[in-house]
Amino acid sequence: MDKLQFTVPVRIKADPTAHVSEIYDVDDALTFLQNWETGRLGPLYQTAMNSCFAAKVDEVTAEQARRDFLSFAHIAGILAKDDAPSSVSDGDDGLKPVPK
């Protein structure tokens, strides 16, 4: 397996009329982020970008980049409904319930 490939793709839907897209690896995530709307560049966007770039130079794992991209997609409201987390990462690949 490619070291930059995600173990599970992140499924996103950029707008309600768009088809669901799958982000399979760090390069896909970077391409998506680089094309993201300029007016919507917040701290989670920057964290996802930094993490993806760091994964490219082996400073973080692809899975850390995936978690940061997943957090960005969730907060941005573009995570596909069938991929919306019922839980969030606790940082060690374990999951815990999201408070309702």
Secondary structure, DSSP 4 states (H G I P E B T S, - for coil): --TTEEEEEEEE-SSTTSPPEEEEEHHHHHHHHHTS-GGG--HHHHHHHHHHHHHHTTSS-HHHHHHHHHHHHHHHT-B-GGG--SEEE-SSS-EEEPP-
